Amino acid sequence: EIRAEAGQGDINQNTQYIDVSVYPNPVHDVFYVRFNKLPKKVNAATVNILSIDGQVVHSFQAGVQSYQVLDIEYVQQLTPAVYLLSIELSNSQKIIQKFIKQ
């Protein structure tokens, strides 16, 4: 489970949590991203798969909503290695998760 937070000032004020689950890790064929509770105005995401040295190997945009599961089938085309999954939401919050392709 990944949690990202945005906001300024006191953590009890103006803080939004992004509750996202990324699984399985390591992955063989399909990688799943479950968006649990999202902030109200978040409705889209840019998803990037990066090599460990930061090169974008795949990128796409998707509409997202709370409690949605996003299937990323592109990982089956990746060679076995360590990668980064970067998700930037429409409110500019970014989530980065390392994963292993077997």
SEVEX-210552 format. One record per atom (N, C-alpha, C, O, CB): residue number from 1; residue in three letters; atom name; x negated, y negated, z. Coordinates in steps of 0.02 Angstrom, whole numbers, plus 50000, padded with zeros to 5 digits. Last residue first. Glycine has a CB too. Layout:
<recs>
  num  residu  atome     px     py     pz
  NUM     ala     CA      X      Y      Z
...
</recs>
This chain:
<recs>
  num  residu  atome     px     py     pz
  102     gln      N  49518  50508  49335
  102     gln     CA  49484  50573  49333
  102     gln      C  49492  50605  49265
  102     gln      O  49466  50660  49254
  102     gln     CB  49510  50620  49387
  101     lys      N  49496  50346  49383
  101     lys     CA  49525  50387  49329
  101     lys      C  49484  50451  49327
  101     lys      O  49424  50449  49317
  101     lys     CB  49524  50349  49260
  100     ile      N  49526  50259  49529
  100     ile     CA  49482  50306  49496
  100     ile      C  49521  50345  49444
  100     ile      O  49574  50374  49459
  100     ile     CB  49450  50354  49547
   99     phe      N  49544  50083  49568
   99     phe     CA  49569  50151  49561
   99     phe      C  49519  50193  49521
   99     phe      O  49476  50168  49486
   99     phe     CB  49638  50151  49526
   98     lys      N  49569  49936  49665
   98     lys     CA  49522  49981  49631
   98     lys      C  49555  50049  49626
   98     lys      O  49589  50072  49672
   98     lys     CB  49453  49986  49670
   97     gln      N  49675  49801  49641
   97     gln     CA  49667  49866  49672
   97     gln      C  49617  49907  49631
   97     gln      O  49623  49912  49570
   97     gln     CB  49735  49903  49678
   96     ile      N  49738  49641  49671
   96     ile     CA  49686  49680  49637
   96     ile      C  49675  49745  49677
   96     ile      O  49668  49744  49738
   96     ile     CB  49619  49640  49632
   95     ile      N  49857  49520  49639
   95     ile     CA  49843  49581  49676
   95     ile      C  49790  49619  49637
   95     ile      O  49797  49627  49576
   95     ile     CB  49909  49624  49687
   94     lys      N  49901  49350  49651
   94     lys     CA  49864  49403  49617
   94     lys      C  49850  49460  49665
   94     lys      O  49833  49449  49723
   94     lys     CB  49798  49375  49587
   93     gln      N  50024  49228  49618
   93     gln     CA  49992  49272  49666
   93     gln      C  49959  49329  49628
   93     gln      O  49986  49353  49578
   93     gln     CB  50042  49299  49720
   92     ser      N  50097  49154  49525
   92     ser     CA  50024  49147  49525
   92     ser      C  49989  49188  49580
   92     ser      O  49928  49182  49586
   92     ser     CB  50006  49075  49534
   91     asn      N  50226  49192  49507
   91     asn     CA  50215  49137  49555
   91     asn      C  50140  49125  49567
   91     asn      O  50122  49091  49615
   91     asn     CB  50250  49152  49622
   90     ser      N  50220  49301  49424
   90     ser     CA  50241  49238  49395
   90     ser      C  50236  49179  49443
   90     ser      O  50240  49121  49421
   90     ser     CB  50312  49244  49370
   89     leu      N  50069  49391  49470
   89     leu     CA  50141  49381  49469
   89     leu      C  50157  49311  49443
   89     leu      O  50114  49268  49440
   89     leu     CB  50170  49390  49540
   88     glu      N  49947  49491  49408
   88     glu     CA  49961  49422  49425
   88     glu      C  50036  49410  49416
   88     glu      O  50063  49419  49361
   88     glu     CB  49919  49372  49380
   87     ile      N  49852  49626  49449
   87     ile     CA  49922  49607  49435
   87     ile      C  49931  49534  49456
   87     ile      O  49923  49518  49515
   87     ile     CB  49973  49654  49472
   86     ser      N  49728  49734  49402
   86     ser     CA  49741  49665  49422
   86     ser      C  49812  49648  49401
   86     ser      O  49830  49654  49343
   86     ser     CB  49689  49615  49391
   85     leu      N  49635  49869  49441
   85     leu     CA  49702  49851  49419
   85     leu      C  49715  49782  49447
   85     leu      O  49715  49772  49507
   85     leu     CB  49756  49903  49442
   84     leu      N  49478  49928  49393
   84     leu     CA  49516  49881  49434
   84     leu      C  49583  49869  49402
   84     leu      O  49587  49859  49341
   84     leu     CB  49477  49815  49444
   83     tyr      N  49398  50091  49396
   83     tyr     CA  49428  50033  49363
   83     tyr      C  49461  49988  49415
   83     tyr      O  49469  50006  49473
   83     tyr     CB  49480  50055  49310
   82     val      N  49280  50218  49374
   82     val     CA  49314  50175  49422
   82     val      C  49337  50112  49384
   82     val      O  49299  50084  49345
   82     val     CB  49266  50156  49482
   81     ala      N  49314  50356  49261
   81     ala     CA  49271  50304  49290
   81     ala      C  49311  50268  49344
   81     ala      O  49369  50286  49358
   81     ala     CB  49246  50254  49236
   80     pro      N  49350  50443  49114
   80     pro     CA  49343  50447  49186
   80     pro      C  49292  50397  49213
   80     pro      O  49235  50394  49190
   80     pro     CB  49322  50518  49207
   79     thr      N  49424  50334  48992
   79     thr     CA  49374  50384  49009
   79     thr      C  49367  50386  49085
   79     thr      O  49378  50336  49118
   79     thr     CB  49305  50369  48975
   78     leu      N  49599  50313  48958
   78     leu     CA  49536  50290  48987
   78     leu      C  49488  50348  48998
   78     leu      O  49509  50405  49011
   78     leu     CB  49549  50254  49053
   77     gln      N  49720  50361  48920
   77     gln     CA  49672  50348  48866
   77     gln      C  49604  50326  48893
   77     gln      O  49556  50321  48854
   77     gln     CB  49700  50294  48820
   76     gln      N  49796  50365  49034
   76     gln     CA  49776  50429  49006
   76     gln      C  49725  50421  48949
   76     gln      O  49690  50468  48933
   76     gln     CB  49838  50466  48980
   75     val      N  49829  50232  49059
   75     val     CA  49770  50261  49094
   75     val      C  49750  50328  49066
   75     val      O  49692  50348  49073
   75     val     CB  49785  50267  49168
   74     tyr      N  49949  50199  48997
   74     tyr     CA  49886  50187  48961
   74     tyr      C  49826  50221  48994
   74     tyr      O  49777  50236  48960
   74     tyr     CB  49874  50112  48956
   73     glu      N  50058  50208  49077
   73     glu     CA  50037  50269  49042
   73     glu      C  49971  50261  49006
   73     glu      O  49939  50310  48987
   73     glu     CB  50090  50290  48993
   72     ile      N  50120  50151  49212
   72     ile     CA  50065  50130  49169
   72     ile      C  50035  50193  49137
   72     ile      O  49993  50227  49167
   72     ile     CB  50010  50089  49209
   71     asp      N  50278  50108  49265
   71     asp     CA  50236  50164  49243
   71     asp      C  50182  50137  49197
   71     asp      O  50197  50103  49148
   71     asp     CB  50279  50218  49208
   70     leu      N  50341  50027  49403
   70     leu     CA  50312  50015  49337
   70     leu      C  50266  50074  49321
   70     leu      O  50220  50088  49360
   70     leu     CB  50273  49947  49335
   69     val      N  50486  50020  49494
   69     val     CA  50425  50059  49484
   69     val      C  50403  50049  49411
   69     val      O  50441  50061  49365
   69     val     CB  50436  50135  49500
   68     gln      N  50563  49897  49599
   68     gln     CA  50552  49926  49533
   68     gln      C  50487  49966  49533
   68     gln      O  50440  49949  49568
   68     gln     CB  50549  49870  49479
   67     tyr      N  50588  49823  49712
   67     tyr     CA  50603  49895  49714
   67     tyr      C  50598  49928  49645
   67     tyr      O  50627  49981  49635
   67     tyr     CB  50672  49906  49742
   66     ser      N  50611  49667  49631
   66     ser     CA  50602  49705  49692
   66     ser      C  50625  49777  49683
   66     ser      O  50676  49790  49650
   66     ser     CB  50640  49672  49751
   65     gln      N  50548  49661  49463
   65     gln     CA  50596  49643  49514
   65     gln      C  50583  49687  49575
   65     gln      O  50549  49737  49571
   65     gln     CB  50669  49652  49488
   64     val      N  50472  49605  49309
   64     val     CA  50471  49642  49372
   64     val      C  50527  49617  49418
   64     val      O  50549  49560  49413
   64     val     CB  50403  49635  49407
   63     gly      N  50420  49623  49142
   63     gly     CA  50469  49595  49188
   63     gly      C  50468  49637  49251
   63     gly      O  50464  49699  49248
   63     gly     CB  50540  49592  49156
   62     ala      N  50249  49617  49094
   62     ala     CA  50309  49656  49109
   62     ala      C  50356  49614  49152
   62     ala      O  50334  49574  49194
   62     ala     CB  50291  49722  49145
   61     gln      N  50110  49620  48982
   61     gln     CA  50156  49583  49026
   61     gln      C  50219  49625  49035
   61     gln      O  50239  49662  48991
   61     gln     CB  50173  49514  48996
   60     phe      N  49944  49691  48979
   60     phe     CA  50013  49685  48955
   60     phe      C  50053  49644  49005
   60     phe      O  50033  49634  49062
   60     phe     CB  50045  49755  48945
   59     ser      N  49786  49756  48932
   59     ser     CA  49824  49702  48963
   59     ser      C  49895  49703  48935
   59     ser      O  49905  49715  48876
   59     ser     CB  49791  49633  48951
   58     his      N  49631  49839  48950
   58     his     CA  49701  49842  48929
   58     his      C  49739  49787  48967
   58     his      O  49725  49774  49025
   58     his     CB  49732  49912  48943
   57     val      N  49505  49802  48983
   57     val     CA  49511  49858  48936
   57     val      C  49583  49867  48912
   57     val      O  49595  49899  48861
   57     val     CB  49486  49923  48969
   56     val      N  49407  49667  49024
   56     val     CA  49476  49689  49016
   56     val      C  49479  49744  48964
   56     val      O  49459  49734  48906
   56     val     CB  49523  49629  48996
   55     gln      N  49266  49685  49128
   55     gln     CA  49291  49680  49059
   55     gln      C  49362  49706  49055
   55     gln      O  49377  49760  49080
   55     gln     CB  49245  49720  49010
   54     gly      N  49211  49707  49255
   54     gly     CA  49256  49650  49244
   54     gly      C  49282  49640  49173
   54     gly      O  49316  49591  49160
   54     gly     CB  49222  49589  49264
   53     asp      N  49143  49820  49285
   53     asp     CA  49102  49760  49273
   53     asp      C  49145  49700  49252
   53     asp      O  49118  49648  49232
   53     asp     CB  49050  49774  49219
   52     ile      N  49240  49916  49290
   52     ile     CA  49212  49895  49354
   52     ile      C  49167  49833  49346
   52     ile      O  49154  49798  49394
   52     ile     CB  49172  49952  49385
   51     ser      N  49368  49861  49176
   51     ser     CA  49313  49904  49194
   51     ser      C  49282  49877  49257
   51     ser      O  49295  49820  49276
   51     ser     CB  49260  49910  49135
   50     leu      N  49540  49828  49212
   50     leu     CA  49472  49805  49199
   50     leu      C  49422  49860  49215
   50     leu      O  49432  49900  49261
   50     leu     CB  49457  49742  49241
   49     ile      N  49699  49800  49161
   49     ile     CA  49654  49853  49183
   49     ile      C  49585  49831  49162
   49     ile      O  49572  49817  49104
   49     ile     CB  49674  49924  49153
   48     asn      N  49824  49686  49207
   48     asn     CA  49761  49698  49173
   48     asn      C  49727  49758  49204
   48     asn      O  49726  49767  49265
   48     asn     CB  49715  49636  49177
   47     val      N  49982  49618  49190
   47     val     CA  49945  49675  49216
   47     val      C  49882  49684  49174
   47     val      O  49886  49690  49113
   47     val     CB  49989  49740  49217
   46     thr      N  50082  49491  49240
   46     thr     CA  50030  49507  49191
   46     thr      C  49987  49561  49223
   46     thr      O  49959  49551  49277
   46     thr     CB  49988  49444  49169
   45     ala      N  50256  49488  49275
   45     ala     CA  50187  49500  49296
   45     ala      C  50144  49512  49235
   45     ala      O  50166  49540  49185
   45     ala     CB  50184  49560  49345
   44     ala      N  50410  49412  49332
   44     ala     CA  50365  49437  49280
   44     ala      C  50295  49446  49309
   44     ala      O  50278  49417  49360
   44     ala     CB  50363  49388  49219
   43     asn      N  50481  49357  49433
   43     asn     CA  50519  49398  49385
   43     asn      C  50475  49426  49329
   43     asn      O  50500  49460  49285
   43     asn     CB  50574  49357  49355
   42     val      N  50500  49277  49585
   42     val     CA  50454  49318  49545
   42     val      C  50494  49363  49499
   42     val      O  50536  49402  49522
   42     val     CB  50407  49360  49592
   41     lys      N  50584  49209  49670
   41     lys     CA  50576  49183  49602
   41     lys      C  50527  49222  49560
   41     lys      O  50513  49202  49503
   41     lys     CB  50555  49112  49605
   40     lys      N  50582  49284  49796
   40     lys     CA  50643  49274  49756
   40     lys      C  50631  49254  49684
   40     lys      O  50665  49279  49640
   40     lys     CB  50685  49223  49788
   39     pro      N  50447  49402  49817
   39     pro     CA  50478  49337  49828
   39     pro      C  50534  49324  49777
   39     pro      O  50532  49350  49722
   39     pro     CB  50424  49281  49824
   38     leu      N  50488  49579  49834
   38     leu     CA  50453  49524  49801
   38     leu      C  50485  49458  49820
   38     leu      O  50544  49456  49838
   38     leu     CB  50454  49533  49724
   37     lys      N  50472  49731  49911
   37     lys     CA  50505  49667  49917
   37     lys      C  50462  49612  49886
   37     lys      O  50405  49601  49908
   37     lys     CB  50520  49650  49992
   36     asn      N  50390  49828  49800
   36     asn     CA  50440  49833  49852
   36     asn      C  50474  49765  49857
   36     asn      O  50505  49744  49808
   36     asn     CB  50407  49853  49920
   35     phe      N  50344  49893  49656
   35     phe     CA  50353  49827  49685
   35     phe      C  50408  49834  49737
   35     phe      O  50466  49843  49719
   35     phe     CB  50370  49773  49631
   34     arg      N  50235  50018  49621
   34     arg     CA  50302  50006  49649
   34     arg      C  50301  49937  49683
   34     arg      O  50264  49925  49730
   34     arg     CB  50322  50061  49701
   33     val      N  50156  50083  49489
   33     val     CA  50154  50025  49533
   33     val      C  50225  50013  49556
   33     val      O  50270  50000  49516
   33     val     CB  50125  49961  49495
   32     tyr      N  50070  50229  49439
   32     tyr     CA  50133  50197  49456
   32     tyr      C  50120  50137  49502
   32     tyr      O  50079  50141  49548
   32     tyr     CB  50181  50247  49490
   31     phe      N  49994  50306  49301
   31     phe     CA  49983  50268  49362
   31     phe      C  50048  50231  49377
   31     phe      O  50079  50203  49331
   31     phe     CB  49922  50218  49355
   30     val      N  49965  50459  49223
   30     val     CA  50010  50402  49231
   30     val      C  49999  50371  49300
   30     val      O  49995  50407  49351
   30     val     CB  50085  50422  49222
   29     asp      N  49847  50548  49226
   29     asp     CA  49884  50528  49165
   29     asp      C  49924  50463  49173
   29     asp      O  49916  50418  49132
   29     asp     CB  49930  50583  49144
   28     his      N  49765  50544  49346
   28     his     CA  49748  50583  49287
   28     his      C  49781  50554  49225
   28     his      O  49747  50536  49177
   28     his     CB  49769  50656  49296
   27     val      N  49690  50451  49481
   27     val     CA  49744  50462  49433
   27     val      C  49719  50504  49375
   27     val      O  49661  50500  49356
   27     val     CB  49772  50394  49408
   26     pro      N  49652  50458  49661
   26     pro     CA  49636  50454  49589
   26     pro      C  49695  50473  49544
   26     pro      O  49742  50506  49566
   26     pro     CB  49577  50498  49573
   25     asn      N  49803  50391  49669
   25     asn     CA  49734  50368  49663
   25     asn      C  49689  50419  49697
   25     asn      O  49689  50422  49759
   25     asn     CB  49725  50297  49693
   24     pro      N  49963  50377  49588
   24     pro     CA  49915  50409  49634
   24     pro      C  49846  50380  49623
   24     pro      O  49833  50348  49572
   24     pro     CB  49914  50486  49623
   23     tyr      N  49996  50207  49652
   23     tyr     CA  49984  50279  49661
   23     tyr      C  49989  50317  49596
   23     tyr      O  50019  50290  49549
   23     tyr     CB  50032  50309  49712
   22     val      N  50027  50068  49747
   22     val     CA  49994  50091  49686
   22     val      C  49974  50164  49696
   22     val      O  49939  50180  49744
   22     val     CB  49932  50046  49668
   21     ser      N  50149  49958  49809
   21     ser     CA  50116  50023  49816
   21     ser      C  50089  50044  49749
   21     ser      O  50123  50039  49698
   21     ser     CB  50165  50076  49845
   20     val      N  50168  49799  49881
   20     val     CA  50160  49838  49820
   20     val      C  50125  49903  49837
   20     val      O  50077  49904  49876
   20     val     CB  50119  49798  49766
   19     asp      N  50231  49658  49938
   19     asp     CA  50225  49727  49960
   19     asp      C  50226  49771  49898
   19     asp      O  50278  49780  49866
   19     asp     CB  50283  49747  50010
   18     ile      N  50180  49504  49974
   18     ile     CA  50195  49546  49916
   18     ile      C  50181  49617  49938
   18     ile      O  50124  49634  49956
   18     ile     CB  50152  49525  49852
   17     tyr      N  50239  49378  50079
   17     tyr     CA  50204  49440  50072
   17     tyr      C  50227  49476  50010
   17     tyr      O  50287  49478  49994
   17     tyr     CB  50214  49485  50134
   16     gln      N  50215  49209  50105
   16     gln     CA  50254  49258  50068
   16     gln      C  50211  49321  50062
   16     gln      O  50153  49317  50042
   16     gln     CB  50277  49232  49998
   15     thr      N  50228  49075  50216
   15     thr     CA  50191  49135  50196
   15     thr      C  50238  49184  50162
   15     thr      O  50293  49198  50187
   15     thr     CB  50157  49168  50258
   14     asn      N  50277  48960  50278
   14     asn     CA  50257  48957  50208
   14     asn      C  50218  49018  50185
   14     asn      O  50179  49013  50137
   14     asn     CB  50217  48896  50195
   13     gln      N  50224  49005  50441
   13     gln     CA  50261  48960  50398
   13     gln      C  50234  48965  50327
   13     gln      O  50174  48975  50317
   13     gln     CB  50256  48887  50425
   12     asn      N  50139  49087  50506
   12     asn     CA  50210  49098  50517
   12     asn      C  50254  49053  50474
   12     asn      O  50315  49061  50472
   12     asn     CB  50227  49089  50590
   11     ile      N  50013  49037  50479
   11     ile     CA  50033  49100  50447
   11     ile      C  50107  49115  50456
   11     ile      O  50136  49152  50416
   11     ile     CB  49992  49157  50475
   10     asp      N  50000  48865  50446
   10     asp     CA  50015  48917  50494
   10     asp      C  50040  48980  50459
   10     asp      O  50083  48976  50416
   10     asp     CB  50066  48893  50546
    9     gly      N  49928  48831  50285
    9     gly     CA  49948  48813  50352
    9     gly      C  49958  48873  50396
    9     gly      O  49929  48926  50385
    9     gly     CB  50011  48772  50350
    8     gln      N  49998  48904  50138
    8     gln     CA  49949  48864  50172
    8     gln      C  49974  48848  50241
    8     gln      O  50034  48850  50254
    8     gln     CB  49933  48800  50132
    7     gly      N  50011  49049  50032
    7     gly     CA  50038  48997  50075
    7     gly      C  49982  48960  50108
    7     gly      O  49925  48981  50106
    7     gly     CB  50086  49026  50127
    6     ala      N  50018  49225  50012
    6     ala     CA  50005  49158  49986
    6     ala      C  50037  49108  50033
    6     ala      O  50084  49124  50069
    6     ala     CB  50032  49150  49913
    5     glu      N  49955  49389  50018
    5     glu     CA  49992  49335  50047
    5     glu      C  49971  49270  50017
    5     glu      O  49913  49260  49998
    5     glu     CB  49983  49334  50123
    4     ala      N  49980  49559  49981
    4     ala     CA  49947  49496  49964
    4     ala      C  49988  49441  49997
    4     ala      O  50049  49446  50003
    4     ala     CB  49941  49485  49887
    3     arg      N  49953  49726  50015
    3     arg     CA  49990  49666  50034
    3     arg      C  49949  49606  50015
    3     arg      O  49890  49601  50031
    3     arg     CB  50007  49666  50110
    2     ile      N  49975  49890  49961
    2     ile     CA  49936  49828  49954
    2     ile      C  49981  49771  49977
    2     ile      O  50040  49768  49959
    2     ile     CB  49911  49818  49881
    1     glu      N  49958  50059  50000
    1     glu     CA  50000  50000  50000
    1     glu      C  49956  49939  50000
    1     glu      O  49905  49936  50035
    1     glu     CB  50048  50000  50060
</recs>
